[in-house]
Amino acid sequence: MGNVTTWVADRLAADRHGVKVVGRTPEGLLVVGTDDYTFSVAVLGVQDIVQVSQVQPLFGGANKPQLVINVPSKTLWSGAAIDFLHSVPAAFGTMGDIDRAAYTKAAESFRDKNMGFFINAMEQHKNVSAVSYVYDSVFRADRRIGPSVTVAVVGAYNLSAEDVRNARARVGHFDVVVKSSSHGAITHQAAAAAESMGAEALTFGELMQRLGK
């Protein structure tokens, strides 16, 4: 963890316009900030899936992180790890989220806006009783009528068959794959690829309708 923490510190030092590293804690946390706000960041170097057993020890010292990031950014975060962090409270994300968290001036409450939009919309659906994280971009919507629906969110403008197959390879089972952008389209090939997996490729509006069925 030390090497990857140093790498992040060096990258922040090279960015003249972003947040600066102002110190380190005895626990190895980076203290970062702007002119009027500082906070502590823990850096993980997990390659596959960030598990709760890997984040809990970060909170055993006197100084506790307000933001936990992982390098590489493509690594999945398990729902259990996310739930633990949010309960502490602390935030999770990637190196790019350090700047975003800083400008909230409440780093522990930082949330990805795009995923937050989907969570809030699903939670407010009249047929949804609860929404929980499976991974950072995969959610389970428990419905009042009908079985729960597992929803994978993919950052694509035009959703392709390759996007759908990559999502399945990365996160495993889902009932619905939805593209995060409100622009663009879902290709016929994407819809067919999802159907071949027993899933559906939907837009946000179609997802809202699906949750009501």
N, CA, C and O of each residue as an XYZ file, in Angstrom:
852
protein
N       0.826     -1.201      0.000
C       0.000      0.000      0.000
C       0.860      1.250      0.000
O       0.467      2.282     -0.544
N       2.047      1.155      0.618
C       2.929      2.314      0.690
C       3.361      2.827     -0.668
O       3.377      4.034     -0.912
N       3.719      1.886     -1.567
C       4.174      2.294     -2.892
C       3.092      2.985     -3.690
O       3.344      3.993     -4.350
N       1.879      2.442     -3.633
C       0.786      3.041     -4.390
C       0.384      4.386     -3.776
O      -0.029      5.300     -4.490
N       0.506      4.501     -2.456
C       0.235      5.792     -1.804
C       1.231      6.845     -2.265
O       0.857      7.986     -2.537
N       2.497      6.461     -2.353
C       3.529      7.385     -2.838
C       3.271      7.780     -4.283
O       3.467      8.933     -4.664
N       2.831      6.822     -5.082
C       2.515      7.108     -6.485
C       1.408      8.154     -6.587
O       1.497      9.088     -7.384
N       0.358      7.987     -5.768
C      -0.741      8.952     -5.771
C      -0.252     10.320     -5.310
O      -0.622     11.341     -5.890
N       0.578     10.345     -4.270
C       1.116     11.616     -3.768
C       1.931     12.319     -4.850
O       1.830     13.535     -5.013
N       2.735     11.560     -5.587
C       3.536     12.146     -6.667
C       2.658     12.696     -7.779
O       2.942     13.754     -8.339
N       1.596     11.975     -8.095
C       0.689     12.446     -9.144
C      -0.011     13.737     -8.720
O      -0.172     14.655     -9.524
N      -0.423     13.802     -7.457
C      -1.070     15.017     -6.966
C      -0.105     16.197     -6.965
O      -0.483     17.332     -7.256
N       1.146     15.905     -6.633
C       2.162     16.967     -6.619
C       2.417     17.514     -8.022
O       2.743     18.688     -8.193
N       2.263     16.646     -9.022
C       2.508     17.064    -10.402
C       1.343     17.851    -10.995
O       1.501     18.538    -12.004
N       0.175     17.749    -10.365
C      -1.008     18.465    -10.850
C      -1.043     19.850    -10.209
O      -1.347     19.984     -9.023
N      -0.736     20.858    -10.982
C      -0.606     22.208    -10.426
C      -1.952     22.864    -10.119
O      -2.010     23.881     -9.426
N      -3.020     22.286    -10.630
C      -4.316     22.944    -10.480
C      -5.242     22.251     -9.488
O      -6.309     22.773     -9.167
N      -4.847     21.095     -9.010
C      -5.749     20.329     -8.149
C      -5.414     20.428     -6.672
O      -4.754     21.364     -6.219
N      -5.882     19.450     -5.949
C      -5.654     19.356     -4.513
C      -4.189     19.026     -4.246
O      -3.561     18.298     -5.016
N      -3.656     19.554     -3.171
C      -2.259     19.330     -2.806
C      -2.135     18.383     -1.613
O      -3.015     18.327     -0.755
N      -1.042     17.651     -1.575
C      -0.722     16.854     -0.388
C      -0.044     17.769      0.620
O       0.971     18.395      0.314
N      -0.604     17.844      1.818
C      -0.033     18.733      2.844
C       0.620     17.958      3.981
O       1.216     18.558      4.876
N       0.514     16.620      3.955
C       1.160     15.833      4.992
C       0.743     14.379      4.946
O      -0.041     13.959      4.095
N       1.295     13.616      5.893
C       0.909     12.207      6.058
C       0.697     11.936      7.537
O       1.348     12.537      8.392
N      -0.210     11.035      7.822
C      -0.445     10.651      9.212
C       0.455      9.473      9.565
O       1.004      8.836      8.666
N       0.622      9.167     10.859
C       1.414      7.998     11.251
C       0.868      6.692     10.659
O       1.604      5.718     10.505
N      -0.433      6.685     10.328
C      -1.049      5.480      9.748
C      -0.769      5.347      8.252
O      -1.130      4.343      7.637
N      -0.128      6.359      7.667
C       0.167      6.319      6.241
C      -0.902      6.946      5.369
O      -0.869      6.800      4.147
N      -1.854      7.647      5.983
C      -2.872      8.343      5.212
C      -2.292      9.617      4.621
O      -1.443     10.264      5.234
N      -2.753      9.974      3.432
C      -2.386     11.256      2.853
C      -3.320     12.328      3.394
O      -4.538     12.151      3.397
N      -2.759     13.429      3.849
C      -3.566     14.594      4.214
C      -3.520     15.539      3.021
O      -2.461     16.059      2.672
N      -4.659     15.755      2.405
C      -4.721     16.542      1.188
C      -5.711     17.682      1.369
O      -6.540     17.667      2.279
N      -5.610     18.666      0.491
C      -6.583     19.732      0.618
C      -6.352     20.912     -0.285
O      -5.424     20.953     -1.094
N      -7.237     21.873     -0.112
C      -7.177     23.151     -0.791
C      -6.748     24.197      0.232
O      -6.334     23.851      1.338
N      -6.842     25.447     -0.124
C      -6.427     26.505      0.806
C      -7.278     26.554      2.065
O      -6.809     26.971      3.124
N      -8.534     26.123      1.946
C      -9.439     26.275      3.093
C     -10.082     24.974      3.571
O     -11.009     25.008      4.380
N      -9.595     23.815      3.077
C     -10.176     22.555      3.527
C      -9.189     21.418      3.324
O      -8.626     21.261      2.241
N      -8.980     20.619      4.379
C      -8.104     19.449      4.273
C      -8.849     18.212      4.777
O      -9.771     18.310      5.586
N      -8.428     17.050      4.283
C      -9.023     15.791      4.721
C      -8.030     14.661      4.473
O      -7.028     14.839      3.781
N      -8.321     13.495      5.049
C      -7.414     12.350      4.984
C      -7.883     11.330      3.951
O      -9.073     11.036      3.836
N      -6.919     10.798      3.203
C      -7.210      9.839      2.134
C      -6.386      8.567      2.348
O      -5.173      8.638      2.544
N      -7.038      7.417      2.309
C      -6.339      6.131      2.320
C      -6.290      5.603      0.893
O      -7.252      5.747      0.140
N      -5.178      4.997      0.526
C      -4.996      4.491     -0.827
C      -4.822      2.973     -0.783
O      -3.952      2.457     -0.082
N      -5.662      2.268     -1.542
C      -5.546      0.826     -1.687
C      -5.007      0.495     -3.077
O      -5.105      1.301     -4.002
N      -4.437     -0.700     -3.208
C      -3.932     -1.151     -4.499
C      -4.502     -2.508     -4.859
O      -3.774     -3.396     -5.303
N      -5.816     -2.673     -4.667
C      -6.489     -3.949     -4.916
C      -6.727     -4.118     -6.411
O      -7.154     -3.184     -7.090
N      -6.450     -5.308     -6.916
C      -6.549     -5.549     -8.354
C      -7.897     -6.097     -8.804
O      -8.313     -5.840     -9.933
N      -8.591     -6.846     -7.946
C      -9.820     -7.506     -8.404
C     -11.083     -6.871     -7.831
O     -11.782     -6.148     -8.541
N     -11.385     -7.126     -6.566
C     -12.576     -6.571     -5.924
C     -12.198     -6.095     -4.527
O     -11.614     -6.852     -3.752
N     -12.522     -4.856     -4.202
C     -12.255     -4.336     -2.858
C     -13.281     -4.938     -1.899
O     -14.486     -4.749     -2.061
N     -12.784     -5.667     -0.897
C     -13.652     -6.329      0.073
C     -13.679     -5.560      1.385
O     -12.787     -4.761      1.667
N     -14.707     -5.810      2.179
C     -14.834     -5.104      3.453
C     -13.644     -5.404      4.371
O     -13.244     -4.549      5.161
N     -13.073     -6.613      4.272
C     -11.922     -6.971      5.109
C     -10.686     -6.132      4.784
O      -9.757     -6.050      5.589
N     -10.676     -5.510      3.605
C      -9.540     -4.682      3.211
C      -9.717     -3.216      3.618
O      -8.737     -2.476      3.705
N     -10.939     -2.800      3.862
C     -11.150     -1.398      4.255
C     -11.299     -1.225      5.762
O     -10.948     -0.171      6.292
N     -11.807     -2.228      6.460
C     -11.993     -2.090      7.907
C     -10.709     -1.736      8.651
O     -10.747     -0.871      9.526
N      -9.548     -2.380      8.337
C      -8.326     -2.063      9.082
C      -7.860     -0.610      8.936
O      -7.085     -0.125      9.760
N      -8.323      0.080      7.901
C      -7.915      1.470      7.693
C      -8.447      2.391      8.787
O      -7.978      3.517      8.950
N      -9.436      1.894      9.537
C     -10.079      2.731     10.544
C      -9.679      2.352     11.966
O     -10.338      2.746     12.928
N      -8.594      1.584     12.095
C      -8.155      1.133     13.411
C      -7.255      2.107     14.141
O      -7.044      1.961     15.345
N      -6.712      3.110     13.439
C      -5.777      4.045     14.054
C      -6.467      5.272     14.619
O      -7.690      5.401     14.564
N      -5.662      6.166     15.161
C      -6.201      7.409     15.725
C      -6.746      8.314     14.626
O      -7.757      8.993     14.810
N      -6.064      8.318     13.476
C      -6.509      9.113     12.331
C      -7.246      8.204     11.353
O      -6.743      7.150     10.963
N      -8.421      8.623     10.972
C      -9.257      7.795     10.106
C      -9.494      8.508      8.769
O      -9.690      9.723      8.739
N      -9.477      7.756      7.675
C      -9.682      8.394      6.367
C     -11.124      8.847      6.179
O     -12.066      8.213      6.654
N     -11.263      9.953      5.480
C     -12.595     10.409      5.081
C     -12.925      9.935      3.667
O     -14.089      9.870      3.272
N     -11.865      9.605      2.908
C     -12.022      9.085      1.555
C     -11.049      7.930      1.371
O      -9.874      8.040      1.723
N     -11.534      6.828      0.821
C     -10.685      5.682      0.486
C     -10.711      5.521     -1.026
O     -11.780      5.385     -1.622
N      -9.536      5.537     -1.647
C      -9.477      5.348     -3.094
C      -8.707      4.083     -3.417
O      -7.944      3.570     -2.598
N      -8.921      3.593     -4.621
C      -8.189      2.412     -5.071
C      -7.533      2.680     -6.409
O      -8.107      3.329     -7.283
N      -6.319      2.168     -6.555
C      -5.591      2.189     -7.819
C      -5.286      0.734     -8.164
O      -4.623      0.062     -7.374
N      -5.746      0.211     -9.321
C      -6.330      0.919    -10.462
C      -7.805      1.261    -10.283
O      -8.504      0.662     -9.466
N      -8.261      2.241    -11.067
C      -9.625      2.753    -10.927
C     -10.676      1.761    -11.405
O     -11.833      1.851    -10.994
N     -10.301      0.820    -12.263
C     -11.290     -0.125    -12.819
C     -11.694     -1.214    -11.826
O     -12.644     -1.954    -12.081
N     -10.996     -1.322    -10.714
C     -11.311     -2.340     -9.707
C     -12.721     -2.152     -9.163
O     -13.144     -1.029     -8.890
N     -13.442     -3.251     -9.007
C     -14.781     -3.206     -8.429
C     -14.711     -3.025     -6.913
O     -13.760     -3.463     -6.266
N     -15.728     -2.377     -6.365
C     -15.910     -2.274     -4.915
C     -17.109     -3.134     -4.546
O     -18.175     -2.998     -5.146
N     -16.948     -4.020     -3.564
C     -18.060     -4.865     -3.142
C     -19.090     -4.033     -2.384
O     -18.769     -3.019     -1.765
N     -20.335     -4.494     -2.453
C     -21.388     -3.800     -1.723
C     -21.116     -3.732     -0.231
O     -21.421     -2.723      0.405
N     -20.543     -4.795      0.343
C     -20.250     -4.806      1.782
C     -19.218     -3.758      2.143
O     -19.330     -3.110      3.183
N     -18.204     -3.580      1.289
C     -17.181     -2.564      1.542
C     -17.785     -1.170      1.467
O     -17.483     -0.310      2.294
N     -18.637     -0.948      0.476
C     -19.290      0.356      0.320
C     -20.196      0.651      1.509
O     -20.169      1.757      2.049
N     -20.994     -0.325      1.920
C     -21.901     -0.130      3.054
C     -21.125      0.203      4.322
O     -21.528      1.072      5.095
N     -20.003     -0.499      4.533
C     -19.190     -0.214      5.712
C     -18.670      1.214      5.676
O     -18.775      1.941      6.664
N     -18.113      1.617      4.545
C     -17.555      2.966      4.435
C     -18.615      4.031      4.655
O     -18.377      5.002      5.373
N     -19.769      3.865      4.053
C     -20.827      4.862      4.207
C     -21.329      4.934      5.646
O     -21.832      5.973      6.076
N     -21.196      3.836      6.393
C     -21.672      3.823      7.777
C     -20.712      4.501      8.744
O     -21.104      4.873      9.850
N     -19.446      4.666      8.331
C     -18.412      5.134      9.276
C     -18.621      6.572      9.784
O     -18.595      6.733     11.005
N     -18.822      7.623      8.993
C     -18.967      7.617      7.538
C     -17.661      7.975      6.821
O     -16.819      8.709      7.339
N     -17.529      7.430      5.619
C     -16.422      7.780      4.728
C     -16.907      7.546      3.297
O     -17.942      6.919      3.069
N     -16.144      8.060      2.352
C     -16.489      7.909      0.939
C     -15.486      6.994      0.263
O     -14.422      6.712      0.815
N     -15.823      6.532     -0.929
C     -14.903      5.707     -1.711
C     -14.843      6.251     -3.121
O     -15.714      7.007     -3.551
N     -13.783      5.850     -3.846
C     -13.704      6.292     -5.229
C     -12.356      6.016     -5.851
O     -11.631      5.104     -5.452
N     -12.038      6.835     -6.845
C     -10.789      6.717     -7.588
C      -9.938      7.952     -7.322
O     -10.357      8.862     -6.607
N      -8.762      7.975     -7.893
C      -7.890      9.131     -7.709
C      -8.559     10.422     -8.185
O      -8.397     11.477     -7.573
N      -9.308     10.324     -9.279
C      -9.999     11.498     -9.794
C     -11.032     12.066     -8.838
O     -11.421     13.228     -8.947
N     -11.478     11.226     -7.888
C     -12.486     11.687     -6.935
C     -11.892     12.521     -5.801
O     -12.641     13.133     -5.040
N     -10.569     12.560     -5.670
C      -9.962     13.370     -4.613
C     -10.329     14.841     -4.805
O     -10.761     15.507     -3.864
N     -10.155     15.340     -6.026
C     -10.527     16.730     -6.309
C     -12.019     16.955     -6.092
O     -12.421     17.955     -5.499
N     -12.839     16.022     -6.574
C     -14.289     16.186     -6.459
C     -14.727     16.208     -4.998
O     -15.585     16.999     -4.607
N     -14.124     15.325     -4.195
C     -14.459     15.279     -2.772
C     -14.012     16.556     -2.063
O     -14.701     17.055     -1.173
N     -12.860     17.075     -2.464
C     -12.329     18.280     -1.824
C     -13.287     19.455     -1.962
O     -13.486     20.219     -1.018
N     -13.865     19.589     -3.119
C     -14.699     20.759     -3.368
C     -16.090     20.645     -2.768
O     -16.866     21.600     -2.816
N     -16.415     19.485     -2.201
C     -17.651     19.385     -1.418
C     -17.445     19.953     -0.015
O     -18.402     20.314      0.670
N     -16.174     20.025      0.399
C     -15.795     20.425      1.770
C     -16.436     19.519      2.828
O     -16.602     19.909      3.984
N     -16.786     18.321      2.410
C     -17.305     17.283      3.315
C     -16.975     15.953      2.654
O     -17.866     15.234      2.202
N     -15.686     15.635      2.603
C     -15.216     14.498      1.809
C     -15.884     13.186      2.197
O     -16.134     12.336      1.343
N     -16.172     13.020      3.488
C     -16.764     11.755      3.931
C     -18.183     11.549      3.372
O     -18.690     10.427      3.361
N     -18.806     12.616      2.917
C     -20.159     12.528      2.359
C     -20.171     12.524      0.834
O     -21.237     12.524      0.219
N     -18.975     12.522      0.219
C     -18.901     12.544     -1.241
C     -19.554     11.294     -1.837
O     -19.361     10.185     -1.340
N     -20.325     11.487     -2.904
C     -20.929     10.371     -3.636
C     -20.802     10.650     -5.131
O     -20.852     11.800     -5.567
N     -20.639      9.602     -5.891
C     -20.617      9.724     -7.344
C     -21.985     10.220     -7.806
O     -23.001      9.576     -7.541
N     -22.016     11.356     -8.491
C     -23.298     11.966     -8.865
C     -24.108     11.085     -9.805
O     -25.330     10.995     -9.687
N     -23.419     10.436    -10.741
C     -24.128      9.624    -11.716
C     -24.816      8.436    -11.059
O     -25.990      8.171    -11.318
N     -24.079      7.717    -10.202
C     -24.672      6.569     -9.520
C     -25.725      7.034     -8.520
O     -26.740      6.368     -8.317
N     -25.474      8.182     -7.899
C     -26.453      8.739     -6.968
C     -27.787      9.013     -7.642
O     -28.846      8.819     -7.046
N     -27.727      9.466     -8.889
C     -28.946      9.726     -9.644
C     -29.761      8.446     -9.802
O     -30.974      8.446     -9.589
N     -29.088      7.347    -10.177
C     -29.798      6.079    -10.368
C     -30.345      5.549     -9.047
O     -31.478      5.071     -8.988
N     -29.543      5.634     -7.989
C     -29.997      5.147     -6.681
C     -31.235      5.911     -6.233
O     -32.232      5.310     -5.832
N     -31.169      7.237     -6.301
C     -32.298      8.064     -5.851
C     -33.555      7.784     -6.671
O     -34.654      7.681     -6.128
N     -33.377      7.663     -7.989
C     -34.538      7.421     -8.853
C     -35.184      6.080     -8.533
O     -36.409      5.978     -8.473
N     -34.363      5.044     -8.328
C     -34.917      3.725     -8.019
C     -35.573      3.727     -6.642
O     -36.640      3.140     -6.457
N     -34.931      4.390     -5.673
C     -35.498      4.437     -4.316
C     -36.843      5.145     -4.292
O     -37.707      4.819     -3.477
N     -37.020      6.106     -5.176
C     -38.257      6.887     -5.181
C     -39.362      6.209     -5.995
O     -40.502      6.673     -6.006
N     -39.023      5.118     -6.673
C     -40.029      4.394     -7.456
C     -41.050      3.773     -6.511
O     -40.681      3.164     -5.506
N     -42.328      3.925     -6.831
C     -43.381      3.484     -5.907
C     -43.398      1.977     -5.691
O     -43.937      1.503     -4.691
N     -42.802      1.206     -6.632
C     -42.799     -0.253     -6.473
C     -41.487     -0.775     -5.891
O     -41.296     -1.987     -5.795
N     -40.582      0.124     -5.500
C     -39.286     -0.288     -4.953
C     -39.260     -0.025     -3.453
O     -39.529      1.090     -3.005
N     -38.934     -1.058     -2.682
C     -38.894     -0.929     -1.221
C     -37.498     -0.614     -0.710
O     -37.348      0.011      0.340
N     -36.466     -1.045     -1.451
C     -35.086     -0.793     -1.017
C     -34.138     -0.970     -2.195
O     -34.396     -1.756     -3.106
N     -33.033     -0.223     -2.158
C     -31.974     -0.347     -3.161
C     -30.658     -0.575     -2.433
O     -30.331      0.157     -1.498
N     -29.903     -1.578     -2.850
C     -28.629     -1.867     -2.189
C     -27.532     -2.053     -3.233
O     -27.796     -2.418     -4.378
N     -26.279     -1.789     -2.802
C     -25.125     -1.983     -3.674
C     -24.771     -3.465     -3.786
O     -24.666     -4.158     -2.774
N     -24.588     -3.945     -5.004
C     -23.934     -5.230     -5.236
C     -22.447     -4.956     -5.472
O     -21.579     -5.546     -4.828
N     -22.178     -4.050     -6.408
C     -20.861     -3.435     -6.619
C     -21.090     -1.944     -6.785
O     -22.222     -1.471     -6.685
N     -20.012     -1.196     -7.040
C     -20.149      0.258     -7.135
C     -21.039      0.707     -8.289
O     -21.588      1.808     -8.246
N     -21.193     -0.128     -9.322
C     -22.047      0.248    -10.447
C     -23.150     -0.789    -10.705
O     -23.752     -0.814    -11.779
N     -23.400     -1.632     -9.716
C     -24.441     -2.662     -9.820
C     -25.299     -2.595     -8.558
O     -24.783     -2.565     -7.441
N     -26.615     -2.572     -8.758
C     -27.532     -2.395     -7.638
C     -28.630     -3.443     -7.663
O     -29.001     -3.953     -8.721
N     -29.140     -3.753     -6.487
C     -30.299     -4.640     -6.387
C     -31.479     -3.820     -5.906
O     -31.446     -3.226     -4.828
N     -32.517     -3.797     -6.718
C     -33.740     -3.101     -6.348
C     -34.750     -4.128     -5.855
O     -35.222     -4.962     -6.628
N     -35.080     -4.069     -4.574
C     -36.102     -4.951     -4.009
C     -37.460     -4.305     -4.247
O     -37.679     -3.143     -3.904
N     -38.366     -5.073     -4.838
C     -39.660     -4.509     -5.226
C     -40.780     -4.972     -4.291
O     -40.728     -6.059     -3.717
N     -41.777     -4.126     -4.160
C     -42.937     -4.456     -3.336
C     -43.761     -5.559     -4.002
O     -44.263     -6.464     -3.336
N     -43.891     -5.468     -5.321
C     -44.577     -6.502     -6.096
C     -43.599     -7.006     -7.146
O     -43.089     -6.229     -7.954
N     -43.344     -8.299     -7.132
C     -42.394     -8.873     -8.074
C     -41.040     -9.122     -7.438
O     -40.733     -8.560     -6.386
N     -40.221     -9.965     -8.071
C     -38.893    -10.276     -7.526
C     -37.941     -9.090     -7.632
O     -38.199     -8.145     -8.378
N     -36.847     -9.142     -6.890
C     -35.845     -8.088     -6.958
C     -35.201     -8.071     -8.354
O     -35.186     -9.080     -9.059
N     -34.675     -6.907     -8.729
C     -34.060     -6.723    -10.036
C     -32.629     -6.239     -9.835
O     -32.402     -5.241     -9.151
N     -31.661     -6.939    -10.425
C     -30.265     -6.528    -10.359
C     -29.945     -5.689    -11.590
O     -30.122     -6.131    -12.725
N     -29.471     -4.474    -11.345
C     -29.269     -3.486    -12.408
C     -27.792     -3.121    -12.502
O     -27.200     -2.670    -11.522
N     -27.198     -3.315    -13.673
C     -25.814     -2.914    -13.925
C     -25.824     -1.632    -14.758
O     -26.469     -1.568    -15.804
N     -25.102     -0.614    -14.284
C     -25.025      0.662    -14.989
C     -23.708      0.721    -15.761
O     -22.633      0.512    -15.198
N     -23.808      1.006    -17.049
C     -22.634      1.040    -17.920
C     -22.460      2.447    -18.485
O     -23.415      3.050    -18.974
N     -21.247      2.959    -18.416
C     -20.954      4.291    -18.931
C     -20.717      4.273    -20.421
O     -19.572      4.291    -20.872
N     -21.790      4.236    -21.191
C     -21.671      4.197    -22.648
C     -22.632      5.202    -23.260
O     -23.726      5.422    -22.740
N     -22.220      5.814    -24.370
C     -23.097      6.738    -25.101
C     -24.051      5.925    -25.967
O     -25.269      6.026    -25.817
N     -23.504      5.124    -26.868
C     -24.293      4.155    -27.627
C     -23.938      2.765    -27.103
O     -22.824      2.285    -27.314
N     -24.876      2.126    -26.425
C     -24.603      0.825    -25.802
C     -24.466     -0.236    -26.885
O     -25.374     -0.437    -27.691
N     -23.316     -0.916    -26.894
C     -23.035     -1.938    -27.905
C     -23.099     -3.333    -27.294
O     -23.163     -3.493    -26.075
N     -23.080     -4.332    -28.162
C     -23.041     -5.722    -27.695
C     -21.776     -5.972    -26.888
O     -21.797     -6.709    -25.902
N     -20.672     -5.355    -27.309
C     -19.419     -5.516    -26.572
C     -19.533     -4.933    -25.174
O     -19.011     -5.511    -24.221
N     -20.211     -3.791    -25.032
C     -20.425     -3.203    -23.706
C     -21.183     -4.169    -22.805
O     -20.857     -4.325    -21.628
N     -22.188     -4.809    -23.367
C     -23.008     -5.740    -22.590
C     -22.185     -6.959    -22.181
O     -22.235     -7.390    -21.029
N     -21.429     -7.514    -23.128
C     -20.606     -8.695    -22.816
C     -19.513     -8.355    -21.806
O     -19.212     -9.150    -20.916
N     -18.919     -7.163    -21.951
C     -17.881     -6.747    -21.000
C     -18.463     -6.583    -19.596
O     -17.820     -6.923    -18.603
N     -19.679     -6.060    -19.529
C     -20.329     -5.894    -18.223
C     -20.571     -7.246    -17.568
O     -20.350     -7.403    -16.368
N     -21.024     -8.222    -18.348
C     -21.268     -9.559    -17.790
C     -19.965    -10.192    -17.309
O     -19.929    -10.808    -16.244
N     -18.895    -10.042    -18.090
C     -17.598    -10.606    -17.710
C     -17.066     -9.938    -16.445
O     -16.401    -10.577    -15.630
N     -17.360     -8.662    -16.288
C     -16.805     -7.902    -15.167
C     -17.592     -8.101    -13.872
O     -16.999     -8.283    -12.808
N     -18.916     -8.067    -13.957
C     -19.715     -8.067    -12.727
C     -20.577     -9.306    -12.549
O     -21.230     -9.459    -11.516
N     -20.591    -10.195    -13.538
C     -21.405    -11.393    -13.394
C     -22.873    -11.134    -13.706
O     -23.194    -10.354    -14.603
N     -23.760    -11.787    -12.969
C     -25.195    -11.753    -13.274
C     -25.804    -10.367    -13.110
O     -25.466     -9.630    -12.184
N     -26.702    -10.027    -14.020
C     -27.602     -8.892    -13.841
C     -28.868     -9.186    -14.631
O     -28.854     -9.959    -15.590
N     -29.960     -8.561    -14.215
C     -31.236     -8.699    -14.920
C     -31.391     -7.621    -15.983
O     -31.993     -7.841    -17.034
N     -30.831     -6.447    -15.684
C     -30.947     -5.292    -16.571
C     -29.589     -4.612    -16.681
O     -28.904     -4.418    -15.676
N     -29.200     -4.252    -17.897
C     -28.038     -3.388    -18.086
C     -28.569     -2.076    -18.638
O     -29.290     -2.058    -19.635
N     -28.211     -0.984    -17.990
C     -28.720      0.327    -18.373
C     -27.544      1.256    -18.624
O     -26.558      1.221    -17.888
N     -27.636      2.078    -19.643
C     -26.533      2.994    -19.926
C     -26.705      4.263    -19.112
O     -27.819      4.760    -18.941
N     -25.597      4.779    -18.612
C     -25.662      5.910    -17.692
C     -26.016      7.214    -18.392
O     -26.624      8.098    -17.789
N     -25.639      7.340    -19.661
C     -25.915      8.583    -20.389
C     -27.363      8.631    -20.858
O     -27.911      7.632    -21.324
N     -27.973      9.807    -20.729
C     -29.338      9.980    -21.238
C     -29.341     10.227    -22.738
O     -30.401     10.242    -23.363
N     -28.162     10.421    -23.318
C     -28.030     10.632    -24.758
C     -27.620      9.318    -25.428
O     -27.334      8.331    -24.751
N     -27.596      9.317    -26.759
C     -27.203      8.115    -27.479
C     -28.311      7.083    -27.499
O     -29.464      7.386    -27.192
N     -27.953      5.859    -27.864
C     -28.965      4.821    -28.071
C     -28.447      3.463    -27.631
O     -27.261      3.293    -27.347
N     -29.354      2.504    -27.580
C     -29.006      1.105    -27.356
C     -29.084      0.403    -28.704
O     -30.138      0.401    -29.340
N     -28.000     -0.183    -29.137
C     -27.991     -0.833    -30.451
C     -28.805     -2.118    -30.415
O     -29.011     -2.711    -29.356
N     -29.263     -2.537    -31.588
C     -30.000     -3.803    -31.680
C     -29.119     -4.970    -31.229
O     -29.591     -5.934    -30.626
N     -27.818     -4.854    -31.542
C     -26.885     -5.917    -31.148
C     -26.758     -6.008    -29.627
O     -26.633     -7.099    -29.071
N     -26.793     -4.842    -28.958
C     -26.718     -4.831    -27.489
C     -27.950     -5.490    -26.887
O     -27.853     -6.277    -25.945
N     -29.103     -5.159    -27.442
C     -30.351     -5.749    -26.955
C     -30.335     -7.264    -27.141
O     -30.781     -8.014    -26.273
N     -29.810     -7.704    -28.295
C     -29.745     -9.143    -28.567
C     -28.749     -9.842    -27.646
O     -29.001    -10.953    -27.181
N     -27.619     -9.189    -27.385
C     -26.614     -9.778    -26.491
C     -27.174     -9.933    -25.083
O     -26.966    -10.958    -24.433
N     -27.882     -8.912    -24.617
C     -28.491     -8.991    -23.286
C     -29.530    -10.098    -23.232
O     -29.583    -10.865    -22.271
N     -30.355    -10.177    -24.268
C     -31.403    -11.203    -24.303
C     -30.802    -12.602    -24.278
O     -31.361    -13.508    -23.661
N     -29.662    -12.780    -24.947
C     -29.012    -14.097    -24.969
C     -28.529    -14.511    -23.584
O     -28.297    -15.693    -23.328
N     -28.376    -13.527    -22.687
C     -27.945    -13.795    -21.309
C     -29.134    -13.878    -20.353
O     -28.963    -14.065    -19.148
N     -30.326    -13.738    -20.897
C     -31.500    -13.725    -20.035
C     -31.695    -12.400    -19.346
O     -32.322    -12.330    -18.288
N     -31.154    -11.325    -19.948
C     -31.242     -9.987    -19.364
C     -31.858     -9.025    -20.372
O     -32.225     -9.418    -21.479
N     -31.965     -7.756    -19.973
C     -32.505     -6.724    -20.848
C     -31.554     -5.532    -20.874
O     -30.963     -5.179    -19.854
N     -31.411     -4.919    -22.040
C     -30.644     -3.682    -22.182
C     -31.644     -2.541    -22.309
O     -32.423     -2.501    -23.262
N     -31.626     -1.607    -21.350
C     -32.666     -0.584    -21.270
C     -32.088      0.820    -21.106
O     -30.967      1.002    -20.633
N     -32.884      1.799    -21.510
C     -32.580      3.191    -21.177
C     -33.082      3.455    -19.761
O     -33.758      2.609    -19.175
N     -32.755      4.621    -19.208
C     -33.207      4.958    -17.866
C     -34.735      4.934    -17.780
O     -35.297      4.380    -16.835
N     -35.405      5.536    -18.768
C     -36.862      5.562    -18.755
C     -37.464      4.175    -18.813
O     -38.450      3.885    -18.136
N     -36.860      3.313    -19.631
C     -37.340      1.931    -19.731
C     -37.103      1.164    -18.433
O     -37.903      0.304    -18.062
N     -36.000      1.476    -17.741
C     -35.737      0.850    -16.437
C     -36.818      1.199    -15.445
O     -37.287      0.336    -14.704
N     -37.220      2.462    -15.421
C     -38.276      2.878    -14.491
C     -39.587      2.123    -14.780
O     -40.303      1.740    -13.855
N     -39.887      1.917    -16.052
C     -41.081      1.146    -16.420
C     -40.922     -0.316    -16.014
O     -41.867     -0.940    -15.530
N     -39.728     -0.855    -16.213
C     -39.458     -2.262    -15.886
C     -39.645     -2.523    -14.391
O     -40.144     -3.579    -14.003
N     -39.250     -1.575    -13.562
C     -39.374     -1.762    -12.111
C     -40.841     -1.805    -11.667
O     -41.169     -2.337    -10.606
N     -41.698     -1.243    -12.489
C     -43.112     -1.237    -12.139
C     -43.870     -2.457    -12.597
O     -45.017     -2.660    -12.197
N     -43.249     -3.283    -13.437
C     -43.946     -4.461    -13.995
C     -43.930     -5.639    -13.029
O     -44.469     -6.701    -13.342
